[in-house]
Amino acid sequence: MLSANELKTYITNVIACEYIAVIGDDGQHFEAVIVSSSFEGRNMVQQHQLVYQALGDRMRSEIHALSMRTFTPEAWQADGNRV
């Protein structure tokens, strides 16, 4: 069973994150807030695609659902750093 910490590690091994929080306690359904300068110049769909690419085949096999909010550092500041 996949843990939230493992999912966080999978993401941060590929994407440099200024902030990341991942929650989920059933091993298949997760929520994440990800702040990365890698998202700059990308729309929300492209940001999410970048995360999905980082997770690779795990999205098909280990992870049933991932709800995420992605931000550039600037957008995160404007949003008030709300989790």
C-alpha positions in Angstrom: 0.0 0.0 0.0 1.4 3.4 -1.0 1.8 6.1 1.7 1.4 9.8 1.3 5.1 10.2 2.1 6.1 7.8 -0.7 3.9 9.7 -3.2 5.5 12.9 -2.0 9.0 11.4 -2.6 8.0 10.2 -6.1 7.0 13.7 -7.0 10.0 15.5 -5.4 12.5 13.1 -7.1 11.5 14.6 -10.4 10.1 18.0 -9.7 11.9 20.6 -7.5 9.2 21.8 -5.1 9.2 24.9 -3.0 6.4 23.4 -1.0 4.5 20.1 -1.2 1.9 18.6 1.0 0.3 15.2 0.3 -2.4 13.6 2.4 -4.2 10.3 2.0 -4.7 7.4 4.4 -6.2 4.6 2.4 -3.2 4.0 0.1 -5.0 4.8 -3.1 -6.7 8.2 -2.8 -4.6 11.2 -2.3 -4.7 15.0 -2.2 -1.7 17.2 -3.0 -0.7 20.8 -3.0 2.4 21.4 -5.0 4.3 24.6 -5.4 7.1 24.6 -8.0 8.9 27.1 -10.2 8.8 24.3 -12.8 5.1 25.2 -13.3 6.0 28.8 -14.5 4.8 29.5 -18.0 2.5 26.4 -18.0 -1.3 26.4 -17.6 -3.0 24.3 -15.0 -3.5 21.3 -17.3 0.2 21.4 -18.3 1.2 21.6 -14.6 -0.9 18.6 -13.8 0.6 16.7 -16.7 4.0 17.4 -15.4 3.0 15.8 -12.1 1.5 12.8 -13.9 4.7 12.4 -15.9 6.7 12.4 -12.6 4.5 9.6 -11.3 4.6 7.6 -14.5 3.0 4.1 -14.4 2.2 4.5 -10.8 -0.9 6.4 -11.8 -2.2 3.3 -13.5 -1.1 0.7 -10.9 -0.7 2.1 -7.4 -2.7 5.4 -7.4 -6.5 5.2 -7.9 -7.1 9.0 -7.5 -5.0 12.1 -7.1 -6.6 15.4 -6.5 -4.1 18.2 -6.8 -3.7 22.0 -6.6 -0.6 23.2 -8.3 0.9 26.7 -8.0 3.9 28.7 -9.2 5.7 30.3 -6.2 4.2 33.7 -7.3 0.6 32.3 -7.5 1.1 30.5 -4.1 2.0 33.9 -2.5 -1.0 35.5 -4.1 -3.3 32.7 -2.9 -2.1 33.3 0.7 -0.3 30.0 1.1 -3.6 28.1 1.8 -3.5 24.4 2.0 
